[in-house]
Amino acid sequence: MGQRRQQGSFRDKDRDEFDERIVDITRVAKVVKGGRRFAFRVSVVVGDNKGNVAIGVGKSRTVPDAIRKALESARKNMRPVSMIGSTIPHQVMGVHGSAKVLLKPASPGTGVIAGGAVRQVIEAAGYNDILSKSLGSANTLNILHATLDGLQQLKSVQQIASDRGVDPKTVAPFWSRK
């Protein structure tokens, strides 16, 4: 019986190290022979505030089960994203379906200029200074995926410097002072 309690405490430690955010809970319907079957679709964002982030989607007849499924899905799909200090290395446009999200680096102290689903992904990833604009579709799930697509496109200063064959200090001289 003591072992079960210890295992539970290890699980609690795993949950504490992640920033878990429920972004959207939507009721969906499946049309069957006898009428409609209602279920819930939950979209969540999980990040460690240190440059790793993921999106999870879960669907179930009850909200708690859908949340659990979405969180498990997100924890399995954690991906690293590129950071320079508290912002992104360069401007990028993420696209998913007809949703487009423009992400721009910002100087220290600017804060997170983003709304809704974009803000959730950005903050869970650990960015503190960023500018964003959501274009096209307002569908929350597509905006989440477009934001994650943009963050996955980012290249680090070292990658850019090696691609160009130059010193990293010449690529981002103002960041090399830190």
C-alpha positions in Angstrom: 0.0 0.0 0.0 2.9 2.3 0.7 4.3 1.8 -2.8 1.1 3.0 -4.4 1.3 6.3 -2.5 4.9 6.8 -3.6 4.0 6.2 -7.3 1.2 8.7 -7.0 3.7 11.3 -5.6 6.0 10.7 -8.5 3.2 11.4 -10.9 2.3 14.6 -9.0 6.0 15.7 -9.5 5.7 15.2 -13.2 2.5 17.2 -13.4 4.1 20.1 -11.4 7.0 20.5 -13.8 4.6 21.1 -16.8 2.5 24.2 -17.5 -0.8 22.6 -18.5 -3.5 24.9 -20.0 -7.0 24.0 -21.2 -7.6 26.1 -24.2 -11.0 25.0 -25.6 -13.8 22.7 -24.6 -16.3 22.1 -27.4 -19.4 19.9 -27.6 -19.4 17.8 -30.8 -22.1 15.6 -32.2 -22.1 12.4 -34.2 -25.2 11.6 -36.1 -26.3 7.9 -35.7 -29.4 6.0 -36.7 -31.2 6.9 -33.5 -30.3 10.6 -33.4 -27.2 12.5 -32.2 -24.5 11.3 -29.9 -22.9 14.1 -28.1 -19.2 14.2 -26.9 -16.7 16.8 -25.8 -13.5 17.7 -27.6 -10.8 19.3 -25.4 -7.8 21.2 -26.7 -4.9 21.6 -24.3 -1.4 23.1 -24.4 1.4 21.6 -22.3 4.8 23.3 -21.9 7.7 23.4 -19.4 8.4 27.2 -19.8 11.9 26.3 -20.9 11.5 25.8 -24.6 9.4 22.6 -24.9 5.7 22.7 -25.9 3.0 20.5 -27.3 -0.7 20.5 -28.2 -3.1 17.7 -27.2 -6.6 17.0 -28.3 -8.9 14.5 -26.5 -12.5 13.5 -27.2 -14.8 11.6 -24.9 -18.5 11.5 -23.8 -17.4 13.2 -20.5 -15.3 16.3 -20.0 -12.9 14.9 -17.4 -12.0 11.9 -19.6 -11.5 14.2 -22.6 -9.2 16.4 -20.5 -7.2 13.4 -19.4 -6.8 12.1 -23.0 -5.8 15.5 -24.2 -3.1 15.9 -21.5 -1.7 12.4 -22.2 -1.5 13.2 -25.9 0.2 16.5 -25.3 2.8 15.1 -22.9 3.7 12.4 -25.4 4.3 15.0 -28.2 6.5 17.5 -26.5 8.9 19.2 -28.9 11.7 21.7 -28.4 11.4 25.2 -29.8 14.2 27.7 -30.5 14.7 30.6 -28.0 17.1 33.6 -27.7 16.8 35.0 -24.3 13.0 35.5 -23.8 12.0 35.8 -27.5 12.2 34.1 -30.8 15.3 34.3 -33.1 13.5 35.6 -36.2 10.1 36.4 -37.7 8.0 33.5 -38.9 4.6 32.7 -40.3 2.8 29.5 -39.1 0.0 28.1 -41.3 -2.5 25.3 -40.7 -5.6 25.1 -42.9 -6.8 28.7 -43.5 -5.4 29.9 -40.1 -2.2 31.9 -40.2 -0.2 33.2 -37.3 2.6 35.8 -37.6 5.2 35.7 -34.8 7.8 38.5 -34.4 10.7 38.8 -32.0 10.3 41.7 -29.5 12.8 43.6 -27.4 13.1 42.7 -23.7 10.3 44.2 -21.6 7.7 44.2 -24.3 5.7 41.3 -22.9 3.6 38.8 -24.8 1.4 40.6 -27.3 -0.9 37.8 -28.4 -4.5 36.8 -27.9 -6.4 33.6 -27.1 -4.9 30.4 -28.3 -1.6 32.0 -29.5 -0.9 33.4 -26.0 -1.5 30.0 -24.4 1.1 28.3 -26.6 3.6 31.1 -26.4 3.5 31.4 -22.6 3.6 27.6 -22.1 6.7 27.5 -24.3 8.4 30.1 -22.0 8.6 33.1 -24.2 8.2 36.5 -22.4 8.7 39.0 -25.2 7.0 38.4 -28.5 4.6 40.1 -31.0 1.9 38.1 -32.8 -1.0 38.5 -35.2 -3.6 35.9 -36.0 -4.7 36.1 -39.7 -7.3 34.1 -41.6 -9.5 31.6 -39.8 -10.5 32.1 -36.1 -10.9 28.4 -35.5 -9.2 27.8 -32.1 -7.8 24.4 -33.0 -6.3 25.6 -36.3 -4.8 28.6 -34.6 -3.1 26.3 -32.0 -1.7 24.1 -34.8 -0.6 27.2 -36.8 1.2 28.7 -33.8 3.0 25.4 -33.2 3.9 25.2 -36.9 5.5 28.6 -36.7 7.5 27.7 -33.6 8.7 24.5 -35.3 10.0 26.5 -38.2 12.3 28.6 -36.0 16.1 28.1 -36.4 18.6 28.8 -33.7 21.3 31.4 -34.2 23.9 28.6 -34.4 21.9 26.9 -37.2 21.6 30.1 -39.2 25.3 30.9 -38.7 26.4 27.4 -39.8 24.1 27.6 -42.9 25.7 30.9 -43.8 29.2 29.8 -42.8 29.7 32.8 -40.5 30.3 33.5 -36.8 27.1 33.4 -34.7 28.1 36.9 -33.3 27.7 38.4 -36.8 24.2 36.9 -37.1 22.8 38.3 -33.8 25.3 40.7 -32.4 23.0 42.2 -29.8 22.2 38.8 -28.3 25.9 37.8 -28.0 26.5 40.4 -25.3 24.5 38.5 -22.7 
